[in-house]
């Protein structure tokens, strides 16, 4: 357990940041899975959902939840899946 007041405050801040990061990461994974599932049934609908997924992925990269190249790779793979 942290002893100093500043260490306790740092833990509170890191827990708050972790909650935000986890929610962004979860939203990103959910939209990716939703598109991958949609591709099997309706490719046009998956194509419409692509900009929404790109926005979520870009936001995660912008907030440093994932790295820039990781975001680019995810977007590339999603667009390749939809167009194939």
Number of C-alpha atoms within 10 A of each C-alpha: 6 10 7 9 9 10 12 13 12 13 14 12 12 12 12 12 12 13 12 14 17 13 13 20 17 12 16 22 14 13 18 21 12 14 22 16 13 17 18 10 10 12 18 12 13 23 18 12 16 18 13 13 23 21 13 20 26 20 16 21 19 13 12 11 18 17 13 14 10 12 20 15 11 16 20 12 11 20 16 10 15 20 11 8
